[in-house]
Amino acid sequence: MIDVETVRKLPRFSGLTPEAHKWLSERLARKFFEKGKLLFLEGEDSSYLYLVERGAVKVFRSLESGRELILGLFRYGDAIGEVALIDGNGYPASASAHEDSTVLLMRREDYLYYLKAFDGAAIALLRDLMMRMRTMQRRMEDLGGGGVEYRLGRVLQTFCAASKGDGPLYIPVPLTRQDFADMVGARVETVIRIMSRWQKEGLIGHDEGRLWVRDRATLEALVHSE
């Protein structure tokens, strides 16, 4: 059982009635995943809804080459596995803890009942899925067009878009050069070369294991010039 206040603060459940929050609190469970631990594998039966409470979860596809293609990084309040729960098919991708993470879980049968029983639940789902579809469409467009430098710039631009202001921006998730390569579908050597040049040019910086964008205006110009 999860305390009601924790449930109420989650973006997905905001706006619901106190009765709905209480019902959810009695059906959510909390689970800790160490960095690298799998939440589920592509093709597995969809049994749970996952909500990130702390840390970050990586959703990815395994390619025939043996490499990974990162489809998204999910952080606080993000829901994972919903489409599979609704259509009853297996998970379309795999998910693992990108860093030590705490996740809230809800069983499939409880989730389906929740969608039918509480006003606002289905609307919240549709809103989230539409946003997710637009994000995925942009990801596919980015991967299908432009060179590696463009695709890498678009990934950084996505992080910038989630932050207010025009100053330097720390990327909120610790990402290695291999992670970036997996996000843009490129060789890690190519990503290392590009990011090293960007660091020398003052576009990005690296401090205590976290990457930060120093010059957001130049990043914007770089992406649009490709």
N, CA, C and O of each residue as an XYZ file, in Angstrom:
904
protein
N       0.845     -1.199      0.000
C       0.000      0.000      0.000
C       0.877      1.245      0.000
O       1.878      1.298      0.715
N       0.510      2.248     -0.796
C       1.240      3.504     -0.910
C       0.417      4.606     -0.259
O      -0.809      4.599     -0.362
N       1.068      5.553      0.410
C       0.292      6.603      1.075
C      -0.430      7.472      0.051
O       0.058      7.681     -1.059
N      -1.577      7.964      0.433
C      -2.459      8.700     -0.476
C      -1.781      9.952     -1.019
O      -1.967     10.290     -2.188
N      -1.011     10.637     -0.209
C      -0.366     11.879     -0.645
C       0.604     11.624     -1.791
O       0.705     12.440     -2.707
N       1.314     10.510     -1.751
C       2.219     10.151     -2.842
C       1.450      9.957     -4.138
O       1.887     10.399     -5.201
N       0.311      9.300     -4.049
C      -0.520      9.076     -5.233
C      -1.063     10.391     -5.768
O      -1.055     10.622     -6.977
N      -1.529     11.245     -4.886
C      -2.131     12.516     -5.307
C      -1.142     13.398     -6.054
O      -1.535     14.138     -6.956
N       0.137     13.331     -5.692
C       1.149     14.189     -6.308
C       1.593     13.707     -7.690
O       2.183     14.473     -8.452
N       1.315     12.453     -8.012
C       1.722     11.943     -9.318
C       0.916     12.631    -10.424
O      -0.313     12.662    -10.352
N       1.580     13.181    -11.441
C       0.864     13.901    -12.512
C      -0.251     13.085    -13.146
O      -1.303     13.631    -13.479
N      -0.035     11.779    -13.317
C      -1.041     10.950    -13.964
C      -2.346     10.921    -13.190
O      -3.410     10.777    -13.793
N      -2.294     11.054    -11.867
C      -3.489     10.930    -11.036
C      -3.992     12.257    -10.481
O      -4.938     12.282     -9.693
N      -3.368     13.355    -10.885
C      -3.836     14.659    -10.406
C      -5.229     14.937    -10.975
O      -5.532     14.553    -12.104
N      -6.052     15.591    -10.204
C      -7.397     15.911    -10.673
C      -8.428     14.851    -10.377
O      -9.621     15.081    -10.577
N      -8.001     13.690     -9.905
C      -8.957     12.652     -9.547
C      -9.555     12.933     -8.168
O      -9.044     13.765     -7.418
N     -10.613     12.249     -7.852
C     -11.288     12.454     -6.568
C     -10.484     11.825     -5.433
O      -9.660     10.943     -5.675
N     -10.716     12.272     -4.190
C     -10.061     11.632     -3.038
C     -10.360     10.136     -2.962
O      -9.511      9.348     -2.546
N     -11.565      9.750     -3.365
C     -11.915      8.328     -3.355
C     -11.026      7.537     -4.321
O     -10.584      6.429     -4.017
N     -10.780      8.129     -5.483
C      -9.915      7.474     -6.471
C      -8.489      7.365     -5.953
O      -7.838      6.334     -6.123
N      -8.003      8.434     -5.318
C      -6.651      8.405     -4.764
C      -6.513      7.325     -3.694
O      -5.499      6.630     -3.633
N      -7.524      7.189     -2.863
C      -7.488      6.162     -1.819
C      -7.497      4.769     -2.439
O      -6.748      3.888     -2.015
N      -8.349      4.575     -3.445
C      -8.430      3.281     -4.119
C      -7.086      2.922     -4.745
O      -6.628      1.785     -4.634
N      -6.466      3.883     -5.396
C      -5.171      3.640     -6.034
C      -4.094      3.325     -4.998
O      -3.260      2.444     -5.207
N      -4.120      4.049     -3.884
C      -3.100      3.834     -2.858
C      -3.125      2.409     -2.320
O      -2.102      1.877     -1.891
N      -4.299      1.801     -2.350
C      -4.446      0.440     -1.825
C      -4.046     -0.627     -2.843
O      -3.945     -1.806     -2.505
N      -3.821     -0.212     -4.079
C      -3.525     -1.187     -5.136
C      -2.165     -0.984     -5.804
O      -1.757     -1.790     -6.641
N      -1.478      0.067     -5.445
C      -0.126      0.282     -5.943
C       0.892     -0.345     -4.994
O       0.699     -0.355     -3.778
N       1.950     -0.853     -5.551
C       3.053     -1.397     -4.761
C       4.338     -0.708     -5.190
O       4.443     -0.205     -6.309
N       5.303     -0.691     -4.297
C       6.584     -0.027     -4.577
C       7.679     -1.086     -4.724
O       7.738     -2.043     -3.952
N       8.545     -0.903     -5.726
C       9.648     -1.847     -5.922
C      10.915     -1.101     -6.319
O      10.877     -0.168     -7.121
N      12.014     -1.518     -5.759
C      13.313     -0.909     -6.046
C      14.050     -1.742     -7.083
O      14.077     -2.970     -6.995
N      14.653     -1.070     -8.075
C      15.451     -1.729     -9.096
C      16.854     -1.117     -9.103
O      17.015      0.092     -9.271
N      17.855     -1.962     -8.919
C      19.220     -1.478     -9.024
C      19.532     -1.109    -10.466
O      18.890     -1.603    -11.393
N      20.520     -0.238    -10.653
C      20.942      0.165    -11.990
C      21.236     -1.070    -12.840
O      21.968     -1.967    -12.422
N      20.652     -1.100    -14.044
C      20.855     -2.207    -14.967
C      19.865     -3.342    -14.825
O      19.808     -4.218    -15.688
N      19.080     -3.349    -13.756
C      18.112     -4.425    -13.524
C      16.927     -4.284    -14.476
O      16.403     -3.186    -14.667
N      16.508     -5.398    -15.071
C      15.387     -5.391    -16.007
C      14.050     -5.292    -15.289
O      13.815     -5.972    -14.290
N      13.175     -4.431    -15.813
C      11.791     -4.400    -15.354
C      10.993     -5.448    -16.114
O      10.217     -6.206    -15.532
N      11.201     -5.475    -17.441
C      10.564     -6.488    -18.278
C      11.313     -6.571    -19.601
O      12.051     -5.660    -19.976
N      11.106     -7.683    -20.299
C      11.741     -7.924    -21.591
C      10.725     -7.801    -22.726
O       9.541     -8.086    -22.550
N      11.199     -7.381    -23.867
C      10.364     -7.316    -25.060
C       9.710     -8.674    -25.314
O      10.381     -9.706    -25.302
N       8.389     -8.665    -25.544
C       7.659     -9.892    -25.825
C       7.054    -10.553    -24.608
O       6.189    -11.416    -24.756
N       7.477    -10.181    -23.399
C       6.897    -10.764    -22.192
C       5.437    -10.349    -22.038
O       5.031     -9.278    -22.487
N       4.655    -11.217    -21.394
C       3.261    -10.881    -21.122
C       3.183     -9.599    -20.304
O       3.966     -9.391    -19.376
N       2.237     -8.750    -20.656
C       2.071     -7.472    -19.959
C       1.243     -7.696    -18.705
O       0.049     -7.985    -18.784
N       1.879     -7.561    -17.548
C       1.213     -7.855    -16.289
C       1.039     -6.646    -15.393
O       0.161     -6.633    -14.530
N       1.878     -5.618    -15.590
C       1.870     -4.475    -14.675
C       1.999     -3.152    -15.424
O       2.608     -3.067    -16.490
N       1.408     -2.135    -14.827
C       1.715     -0.749    -15.181
C       2.865     -0.315    -14.275
O       2.870     -0.616    -13.081
N       3.840      0.395    -14.849
C       4.982      0.885    -14.085
C       4.959      2.407    -14.080
O       4.805      3.033    -15.128
N       5.112      3.002    -12.903
C       5.197      4.451    -12.753
C       6.510      4.785    -12.046
O       6.776      4.287    -10.952
N       7.310      5.613    -12.665
C       8.611      5.947    -12.082
C       8.413      6.928    -10.926
O       7.851      8.010    -11.097
N       8.886      6.524     -9.750
C       8.801      7.397     -8.579
C      10.134      8.096     -8.313
O      10.161      9.247     -7.878
N      11.224      7.403     -8.571
C      12.550      7.975     -8.360
C      13.532      7.316     -9.314
O      13.429      6.123     -9.598
N      14.499      8.112     -9.813
C      15.495      7.567    -10.717
C      15.074      7.715    -12.171
O      14.357      8.650    -12.526
N      15.524      6.788    -13.009
C      15.221      6.841    -14.442
C      15.185      5.428    -15.006
O      15.986      4.573    -14.628
N      14.245      5.196    -15.914
C      14.079      3.892    -16.545
C      14.292      4.037    -18.040
O      13.755      4.947    -18.672
N      15.077      3.136    -18.596
C      15.386      3.138    -20.030
C      14.500      2.122    -20.743
O      14.416      0.965    -20.331
N      13.844      2.559    -21.812
C      13.073      1.658    -22.663
C      13.835      1.507    -23.969
O      14.224      2.504    -24.578
N      14.054      0.260    -24.410
C      14.927      0.045    -25.558
C      14.501     -1.181    -26.355
O      13.783     -2.052    -25.864
N      14.965     -1.221    -27.600
C      14.813     -2.397    -28.457
C      16.178     -3.001    -28.708
O      17.158     -2.274    -28.867
N      16.255     -4.309    -28.745
C      17.498     -5.009    -29.071
C      17.536     -5.263    -30.574
O      16.611     -5.852    -31.132
N      18.611     -4.816    -31.229
C      18.746     -4.953    -32.664
C      19.443     -6.266    -33.016
O      20.100     -6.879    -32.174
N      19.289     -6.687    -34.274
C      19.902     -7.942    -34.714
C      21.419     -7.886    -34.607
O      22.072     -8.915    -34.439
N      21.973     -6.693    -34.703
C      23.419     -6.524    -34.619
C      23.947     -6.752    -33.207
O      25.156     -6.838    -32.992
N      23.017     -6.850    -32.236
C      23.418     -6.996    -30.851
C      23.442     -5.684    -30.092
O      23.593     -5.675    -28.870
N      23.296     -4.580    -30.801
C      23.275     -3.265    -30.174
C      21.867     -2.952    -29.677
O      20.901     -3.636    -30.017
N      21.776     -1.902    -28.866
C      20.487     -1.429    -28.368
C      20.118     -0.121    -29.060
O      20.982      0.670    -29.438
N      18.814      0.084    -29.213
C      18.302      1.375    -29.654
C      17.418      1.895    -28.536
O      16.354      1.337    -28.269
N      17.858      2.965    -27.881
C      17.088      3.533    -26.777
C      15.918      4.329    -27.329
O      16.107      5.275    -28.093
N      14.712      3.946    -26.941
C      13.510      4.629    -27.408
C      13.117      5.786    -26.503
O      12.462      6.728    -26.947
N      13.511      5.721    -25.244
C      13.159      6.808    -24.332
C      13.718      6.576    -22.948
O      13.990      5.445    -22.545
N      13.885      7.683    -22.223
C      14.267      7.648    -20.818
C      13.117      8.237    -20.021
O      12.683      9.356    -20.295
N      12.624      7.503    -19.045
C      11.439      7.883    -18.308
C      11.816      8.233    -16.872
O      12.572      7.512    -16.222
N      11.276      9.352    -16.388
C      11.622      9.850    -15.067
C      10.351     10.025    -14.232
O       9.304      9.465    -14.558
N      10.449     10.795    -13.169
C       9.374     10.890    -12.179
C       7.994     11.102    -12.820
O       7.799     12.000    -13.639
N       7.059     10.254    -12.424
C       5.680     10.389    -12.866
C       5.369      9.742    -14.196
O       4.198      9.594    -14.543
N       6.396      9.347    -14.963
C       6.159      8.742    -16.266
C       5.624      7.328    -16.115
O       6.060      6.570    -15.249
N       4.663      6.985    -16.982
C       4.069      5.649    -16.984
C       4.691      4.812    -18.098
O       4.969      5.319    -19.185
N       4.906      3.534    -17.820
C       5.536      2.630    -18.783
C       4.692      1.367    -18.896
O       4.257      0.803    -17.892
N       4.466      0.930    -20.138
C       3.786     -0.343    -20.374
C       2.285     -0.259    -20.574
O       1.610     -1.288    -20.591
N       1.745      0.945    -20.727
C       0.282      1.085    -20.791
C      -0.338      0.474    -22.032
O      -1.356     -0.212    -21.946
N       0.268      0.718    -23.190
C      -0.326      0.214    -24.428
C      -0.431     -1.309    -24.390
O      -1.444     -1.874    -24.801
N       0.605     -1.966    -23.903
C       0.581     -3.425    -23.810
C      -0.511     -3.904    -22.855
O      -1.145     -4.931    -23.098
N      -0.730     -3.162    -21.771
C      -1.780     -3.547    -20.832
C      -3.157     -3.464    -21.477
O      -4.018     -4.312    -21.237
N      -3.355     -2.446    -22.289
C      -4.672     -2.225    -22.889
C      -4.964     -3.228    -23.996
O      -6.060     -3.786    -24.050
N      -3.986     -3.467    -24.891
C      -4.268     -4.372    -26.012
C      -4.030     -5.847    -25.667
O      -4.368     -6.733    -26.452
N      -3.444     -6.104    -24.486
C      -3.278     -7.479    -24.041
C      -2.127     -8.224    -24.685
O      -1.945     -9.417    -24.440
N      -1.340     -7.531    -25.512
C      -0.191     -8.174    -26.140
C       1.039     -8.033    -25.249
O       0.994     -7.386    -24.203
N       2.130     -8.645    -25.680
C       3.365     -8.545    -24.918
C       3.959     -7.150    -24.993
O       3.575     -6.343    -25.839
N       4.893     -6.879    -24.105
C       5.560     -5.574    -24.123
C       6.302     -5.401    -25.450
O       7.034     -6.304    -25.856
N       6.133     -4.269    -26.136
C       6.764     -4.073    -27.445
C       8.251     -3.744    -27.366
O       8.929     -3.708    -28.393
N       8.764     -3.504    -26.166
C      10.174     -3.193    -25.978
C      10.574     -3.645    -24.578
O       9.728     -4.057    -23.785
N      11.852     -3.566    -24.284
C      12.358     -3.928    -22.957
C      12.564     -2.669    -22.132
O      12.658     -1.567    -22.673
N      12.634     -2.841    -20.809
C      12.866     -1.700    -19.914
C      13.818     -2.129    -18.813
O      13.726     -3.238    -18.288
N      14.737     -1.231    -18.473
C      15.676     -1.499    -17.383
C      15.939     -0.211    -16.623
O      15.716      0.885    -17.138
N      16.412     -0.351    -15.402
C      16.732      0.816    -14.582
C      18.021      1.452    -15.105
O      19.077      0.819    -15.102
N      17.930      2.682    -15.545
C      19.110      3.383    -16.051
C      20.013      3.822    -14.900
O      21.222      3.984    -15.070
N      19.422      4.007    -13.752
C      20.140      4.260    -12.506
C      19.310      3.618    -11.400
O      18.194      3.166    -11.657
N      19.824      3.571    -10.195
C      19.013      3.028     -9.095
C      17.658      3.739     -9.086
O      17.598      4.968     -9.031
N      16.588      2.974     -9.139
C      15.264      3.561     -9.330
C      14.211      2.882     -8.463
O      14.303      1.694     -8.153
N      13.210      3.669     -8.082
C      12.040      3.141     -7.386
C      10.824      3.311     -8.291
O      10.586      4.388     -8.838
N      10.064      2.235     -8.437
C       8.942      2.207     -9.367
C       7.685      1.756     -8.629
O       7.736      0.871     -7.775
N       6.556      2.377     -8.973
C       5.259      1.938     -8.455
C       4.611      1.021     -9.488
O       4.637      1.309    -10.684
N       4.038     -0.071     -9.026
C       3.435     -1.057     -9.912
C       1.948     -1.215     -9.613
O       1.511     -1.147     -8.465
N       1.179     -1.430    -10.698
C      -0.237     -1.751    -10.555
C      -0.555     -2.945    -11.456
O      -0.173     -2.966    -12.626
N      -1.248     -3.929    -10.909
C      -1.593     -5.110    -11.684
C      -2.533     -4.749    -12.834
O      -3.308     -3.798    -12.744
N      -2.449     -5.522    -13.910
C      -3.224     -5.238    -15.108
C      -4.720     -5.199    -14.831
O      -5.413     -4.305    -15.316
N      -5.225     -6.150    -14.063
C      -6.667     -6.192    -13.806
C      -7.130     -4.970    -13.009
O      -8.235     -4.473    -13.223
N      -6.290     -4.486    -12.094
C      -6.621     -3.272    -11.339
C      -6.580     -2.051    -12.242
O      -7.420     -1.157    -12.136
N      -5.603     -2.022    -13.124
C      -5.467     -0.882    -14.033
C      -6.678     -0.770    -14.965
O      -7.203      0.324    -15.170
N      -7.119     -1.892    -15.526
C      -8.268     -1.865    -16.435
C      -9.540     -1.461    -15.703
O     -10.377     -0.748    -16.257
N      -9.688     -1.910    -14.467
C     -10.846     -1.498    -13.670
C     -10.786     -0.002    -13.386
O     -11.802      0.689    -13.462
N      -9.606      0.495    -13.063
C      -9.405      1.922    -12.776
C      -9.858      2.791    -13.949
O     -10.498      3.823    -13.747
N      -9.525      2.374    -15.179
C      -9.904      3.156    -16.356
C     -11.422      3.246    -16.511
O     -11.934      4.267    -16.970
N     -12.144      2.196    -16.137
C     -13.593      2.175    -16.292
C     -14.321      2.844    -15.128
O     -15.396      3.415    -15.310
N     -13.741      2.773    -13.949
C     -14.488      3.124    -12.739
C     -14.404      4.592    -12.337
O     -15.301      5.089    -11.656
N     -13.347      5.299    -12.743
C     -13.133      6.642    -12.201
C     -13.136      7.703    -13.299
O     -12.437      7.591    -14.306
N     -13.946      8.736    -13.067
C     -14.021      9.847    -14.011
C     -12.644     10.505    -14.147
O     -11.958     10.747    -13.154
N     -12.263     10.784    -15.366
C     -11.000     11.461    -15.621
C      -9.840     10.521    -15.897
O      -8.815     10.943    -16.433
N      -9.988      9.243    -15.538
C      -8.887      8.298    -15.733
C      -8.589      8.076    -17.214
O      -7.430      8.104    -17.629
N      -9.633      7.855    -18.007
C      -9.433      7.592    -19.429
C      -8.901      8.827    -20.152
O      -8.070      8.717    -21.053
N      -9.388     10.010    -19.750
C      -8.917     11.254    -20.373
C      -7.427     11.458    -20.099
O      -6.670     11.843    -20.991
N      -7.017     11.199    -18.864
C      -5.602     11.329    -18.519
C      -4.756     10.365    -19.344
O      -3.661     10.708    -19.789
N      -5.275      9.162    -19.541
C      -4.563      8.182    -20.355
C      -4.436      8.661    -21.794
O      -3.346      8.616    -22.366
N      -5.533      9.117    -22.384
C      -5.503      9.576    -23.775
C      -4.550     10.756    -23.946
O      -3.811     10.822    -24.928
N      -4.564     11.670    -23.009
C      -3.670     12.824    -23.073
C      -2.208     12.382    -23.065
O      -1.387     12.883    -23.833
N      -1.904     11.439    -22.185
C      -0.525     10.960    -22.081
C      -0.112     10.188    -23.328
O       1.006     10.347    -23.818
N      -1.008      9.355    -23.841
C      -0.675      8.565    -25.027
C      -0.493      9.442    -26.252
O       0.371      9.166    -27.084
N      -1.296     10.500    -26.379
C      -1.136     11.413    -27.504
C       0.216     12.118    -27.439
O       0.894     12.266    -28.456
N       0.604     12.548    -26.250
C       1.911     13.167    -26.089
C       3.019     12.176    -26.416
O       4.012     12.526    -27.053
N       2.836     10.925    -25.969
C       3.841      9.891    -26.230
C       3.942      9.604    -27.729
O       5.040      9.406    -28.249
N       2.808      9.581    -28.423
C       2.813      9.327    -29.865
C       3.529     10.439    -30.616
O       4.294     10.174    -31.544
N       3.285     11.677    -30.218
C       3.963     12.792    -30.880
C       5.472     12.730    -30.644
O       6.270     12.983    -31.547
N       5.843     12.385    -29.405
C       7.265     12.273    -29.088
C       7.917     11.167    -29.899
O       9.011     11.350    -30.434
N       7.247     10.006    -29.997
C       7.797      8.889    -30.745
C       7.874      9.209    -32.233
O       8.817      8.799    -32.909
N       6.890      9.936    -32.745
C       6.919     10.321    -34.149
C       8.124     11.209    -34.436
O       8.805     11.037    -35.447
N       8.381     12.162    -33.538
C       9.551     13.020    -33.718
C      10.838     12.205    -33.635
O      11.785     12.460    -34.379
N      10.875     11.211    -32.718
C      12.065     10.364    -32.594
C      12.321      9.613    -33.892
O      13.460      9.542    -34.352
N      11.275      9.053    -34.485
C      11.435      8.308    -35.734
C      11.881      9.226    -36.863
O      12.700      8.840    -37.697
N      11.340     10.446    -36.889
C      11.758     11.408    -37.906
C      13.221     11.784    -37.728
O      13.964     11.909    -38.702
N      13.629     11.963    -36.474
C      15.024     12.318    -36.206
C      15.972     11.202    -36.616
O      17.022     11.453    -37.207
N      15.591      9.954    -36.294
C      16.451      8.819    -36.619
C      16.513      8.584    -38.122
O      17.507      8.067    -38.633
N      15.453      8.962    -38.829
C      15.404      8.708    -40.265
C      16.006      9.808    -41.115
O      16.209      9.610    -42.313
N      16.296     10.952    -40.537
C      16.801     12.062    -41.337
C      18.007     12.722    -40.710
O      18.141     12.759    -39.487
N      18.894     13.250    -41.559
C      20.059     13.964    -41.055
C      21.172     13.036    -40.618
O      20.973     11.832    -40.459
N      22.340     13.611    -40.428
C      23.485     12.836    -40.000
C      23.509     12.653    -38.491
O      22.589     13.062    -37.784
N      24.576     12.032    -38.014
C      24.698     11.756    -36.583
C      24.722     13.048    -35.780
O      24.131     13.121    -34.702
N      25.402     14.071    -36.299
C      25.486     15.340    -35.575
C      24.102     15.951    -35.385
O      23.788     16.471    -34.314
N      23.284     15.886    -36.418
C      21.915     16.393    -36.325
C      21.114     15.605    -35.290
O      20.434     16.188    -34.445
N      21.200     14.276    -35.364
C      20.412     13.435    -34.450
C      20.852     13.638    -33.002
O      20.026     13.656    -32.090
N      22.154     13.789    -32.802
C      22.671     14.029    -31.460
C      22.204     15.387    -30.940
O      21.839     15.523    -29.772
N      22.220     16.374    -31.808
C      21.727     17.696    -31.431
C      20.256     17.676    -31.063
O      19.830     18.370    -30.141
N      19.484     16.884    -31.782
C      18.054     16.786    -31.504
C      17.795     16.149    -30.140
O      16.867     16.544    -29.435
N      18.618     15.159    -29.766
C      18.465     14.542    -28.445
C      18.714     15.576    -27.357
O      17.936     15.679    -26.408
N      19.794     16.344    -27.486
C      20.089     17.384    -26.496
C      19.005     18.451    -26.499
O      18.637     18.971    -25.445
N      18.500     18.773    -27.665
C      17.445     19.780    -27.782
C      16.175     19.334    -27.063
O      15.461     20.161    -26.494
N      15.889     18.035    -27.086
C      14.721     17.501    -26.392
C      14.834     17.729    -24.895
O      13.859     18.105    -24.245
N      16.018     17.504    -24.346
C      16.227     17.769    -22.925
C      16.073     19.257    -22.631
O      15.491     19.635    -21.615
N      16.593     20.097    -23.517
C      16.488     21.548    -23.313
C      15.043     22.019    -23.340
O      14.663     22.924    -22.598
N      14.236     21.397    -24.204
C      12.843     21.816    -24.355
C      12.050     21.592    -23.079
O      11.036     22.252    -22.855
N      12.500     20.670    -22.241
C      11.794     20.380    -21.000
C      12.203     21.309    -19.870
O      11.693     21.196    -18.755
N      13.123     22.230    -20.152
C      13.620     23.137    -19.118
C      13.286     24.576    -19.484
O      13.358     24.959    -20.652
N      12.920     25.373    -18.477
C      12.595     26.772    -18.695
C      13.861     27.618    -18.644
O      14.848     27.251    -18.007
N      13.811     28.755    -19.326
C      14.946     29.667    -19.291
C      15.904     29.422    -20.433
O      15.756     28.461    -21.188
N      16.897     30.304    -20.558
C      17.843     30.232    -21.663
C      19.269     29.959    -21.202
O      20.189     29.942    -22.020
N      19.464     29.746    -19.911
C      20.806     29.549    -19.390
C      21.295     28.122    -19.606
O      20.605     27.310    -20.222
N      22.498     27.814    -19.094
C      23.040     26.458    -19.197
C      22.087     25.441    -18.575
O      21.398     25.730    -17.597
N      22.063     24.263    -19.154
C      21.133     23.232    -18.696
C      21.867     21.940    -18.410
O      22.533     21.396    -19.291
N      21.755     21.444    -17.191
C      22.277     20.127    -16.853
C      21.302     19.058    -17.327
O      20.099     19.150    -17.082
N      21.831     18.044    -18.005
C      21.009     16.902    -18.395
C      20.653     16.137    -17.117
O      21.558     15.733    -16.387
N      19.366     15.925    -16.823
C      18.956     15.399    -15.514
C      19.270     13.938    -15.277
O      19.130     13.446    -14.157
N      19.695     13.235    -16.323
C      19.990     11.798    -16.196
C      21.446     11.563    -16.570
O      21.905     12.087    -17.585
N      22.194     10.779    -15.767
C      23.583     10.492    -16.138
C      23.639      9.615    -17.383
O      23.153      8.484    -17.373
N      24.225     10.131    -18.444
C      24.276      9.415    -19.716
C      25.724      9.266    -20.174
O      26.489     10.230    -20.158
N      26.089      8.069    -20.577
C      27.414      7.821    -21.123
C      27.397      8.103    -22.623
O      26.338      8.287    -23.224
N      28.589      8.134    -23.212
C      28.666      8.306    -24.663
C      27.993      7.127    -25.373
O      27.407      7.293    -26.443
N      28.080      5.938    -24.771
C      27.407      4.781    -25.351
C      25.890      4.965    -25.311
O      25.195      4.586    -26.253
N      25.378      5.542    -24.229
C      23.934      5.813    -24.146
C      23.498      6.728    -25.283
O      22.491      6.475    -25.946
N      24.261      7.788    -25.502
C      23.913      8.708    -26.587
C      23.975      8.001    -27.937
O      23.126      8.224    -28.800
N      24.984      7.147    -28.117
C      25.094      6.401    -29.372
C      23.871      5.508    -29.576
O      23.355      5.396    -30.688
N      23.415      4.875    -28.498
C      22.232      4.009    -28.581
C      20.962      4.815    -28.843
O      20.007      4.290    -29.416
N      20.937      6.069    -28.436
C      19.762      6.908    -28.660
C      19.672      7.413    -30.092
O      18.578      7.668    -30.595
N      20.818      7.559    -30.749
C      20.811      8.132    -32.107
C      21.143      7.099    -33.170
O      21.202      7.431    -34.354
N      21.363      5.843    -32.767
C      21.640      4.793    -33.742
C      22.959      4.974    -34.454
O      23.019      4.878    -35.680
N      24.024      5.236    -33.705
C      25.337      5.497    -34.304
C      26.419      4.737    -33.542
O      26.176      4.206    -32.459
N      27.612      4.692    -34.123
C      28.754      4.084    -33.455
C      29.233      5.004    -32.337
O      29.223      6.227    -32.477
N      29.649      4.407    -31.235
C      30.069      5.213    -30.089
C      31.291      6.066    -30.426
O      31.444      7.166    -29.896
N      32.165      5.562    -31.310
C      33.351      6.327    -31.689
C      32.961      7.640    -32.380
O      33.598      8.676    -32.190
N      31.901      7.564    -33.182
C      31.432      8.778    -33.884
C      30.878      9.784    -32.889
O      31.141     10.982    -32.996
N      30.116      9.300    -31.929
C      29.536     10.185    -30.910
C      30.633     10.819    -30.060
O      30.566     12.009    -29.752
N      31.639     10.039    -29.679
C      32.748     10.570    -28.884
C      33.449     11.692    -29.638
O      33.772     12.728    -29.056
N      33.682     11.494    -30.913
C      34.370     12.501    -31.722
C      33.563     13.802    -31.802
O      34.113     14.892    -31.648
N      32.265     13.675    -32.044
C      31.416     14.867    -32.165
C      31.319     15.605    -30.837
O      31.440     16.829    -30.798
N      31.103     14.872    -29.749
C      30.924     15.518    -28.458
C      32.222     16.120    -27.933
O      32.196     17.130    -27.230
N      33.346     15.515    -28.265
C      34.637     16.100    -27.885
C      34.827     17.433    -28.586
O      35.306     18.392    -27.981
N      34.453     17.499    -29.860
C      34.562     18.763    -30.598
C      33.615     19.804    -30.028
O      33.987     20.968    -29.884
N      32.389     19.396    -29.700
C      31.426     20.335    -29.116
C      31.925     20.878    -27.783
O      31.711     22.045    -27.456
N      32.595     20.016    -27.014
C      33.114     20.468    -25.726
C      34.224     21.495    -25.923
O      34.289     22.483    -25.191
N      35.092     21.274    -26.897
C      36.164     22.225    -27.193
C      35.601     23.552    -27.691
O      36.161     24.616    -27.425
N      34.489     23.476    -28.416
C      33.865     24.687    -28.964
C      33.000     25.407    -27.934
O      32.498     26.496    -28.212
N      32.814     24.823    -26.750
C      32.034     25.474    -25.703
C      30.542     25.258    -25.784
O      29.776     25.922    -25.086
N      30.119     24.326    -26.639
C      28.684     24.067    -26.764
C      28.165     23.263    -25.567
O      27.074     23.523    -25.060
N      28.951     22.296    -25.130
C      28.562     21.458    -24.001
C      29.689     21.415    -22.971
O      30.825     21.788    -23.264
N      29.363     20.958    -21.769
C      30.356     20.783    -20.724
C      30.109     19.480    -19.998
O      29.087     18.826    -20.203
N      31.047     19.109    -19.153
C      30.922     17.861    -18.406
C      31.452     18.087    -17.011
O      32.600     18.492    -16.832
N      30.606     17.821    -16.007
C      30.982     18.132    -14.637
C      30.411     17.083    -13.687
O      29.200     16.869    -13.633
N      31.303     16.434    -12.939
C      30.885     15.446    -11.932
C      29.942     14.386    -12.515
O      28.932     14.031    -11.906
N      30.288     13.899    -13.690
C      29.522     12.817    -14.303
C      28.263     13.241    -15.019
O      27.563     12.393    -15.573
N      27.947     14.525    -15.030
C      26.737     15.006    -15.700
C      27.105     15.932    -16.861
O      27.992     16.779    -16.751
N      26.404     15.745    -17.962
C      26.591     16.600    -19.132
C      25.707     17.824    -18.993
O      24.604     17.745    -18.453
N      26.198     18.968    -19.484
C      25.341     20.145    -19.503
C      25.552     20.913    -20.786
O      26.651     20.950    -21.340
N      24.479     21.526    -21.246
C      24.495     22.333    -22.471
C      24.803     23.768    -22.088
O      24.024     24.407    -21.380
N      25.931     24.274    -22.550
C      26.343     25.635    -22.201
C      25.666     26.683    -23.075
O      25.285     27.753    -22.601
N      25.522     26.362    -24.352
C      25.057     27.362    -25.318
C      23.847     26.822    -26.068
O      23.984     26.180    -27.110
N      22.662     27.089    -25.529
C      21.439     26.550    -26.117
C      21.113     27.212    -27.455
O      20.544     26.566    -28.336
N      21.459     28.472    -27.619
C      21.178     29.168    -28.877
C      22.004     28.566    -30.011
O      21.496     28.385    -31.118
N      23.269     28.257    -29.745
C      24.119     27.645    -30.776
C      23.637     26.249    -31.114
O      23.686     25.839    -32.274
N      23.164     25.502    -30.100
C      22.607     24.167    -30.344
C      21.395     24.265    -31.254
O      21.250     23.479    -32.190
N      20.532     25.222    -30.985
C      19.333     25.438    -31.809
C      19.734     25.729    -33.261
O      19.159     25.167    -34.193
N      20.715     26.602    -33.445
C      21.161     26.971    -34.782
C      21.784     25.775    -35.490
O      21.601     25.594    -36.694
N      22.518     24.965    -34.742
C      23.177     23.797    -35.329
C      22.148     22.806    -35.872
O      22.308     22.275    -36.971
N      21.090     22.561    -35.093
C      20.063     21.609    -35.511
C      19.321     22.106    -36.742
O      19.041     21.333    -37.658
N      19.004     23.392    -36.761
C      18.233     23.929    -37.870
C      19.062     24.117    -39.143
O      18.511     24.285    -40.231
N      20.389     24.086    -38.995
C      21.232     24.269    -40.176
C      21.456     22.973    -40.919
O      21.920     22.984    -42.059
N      21.130     21.840    -40.284
C      21.346     20.536    -40.927
C      20.302     20.276    -42.008
O      20.329     19.228    -42.653
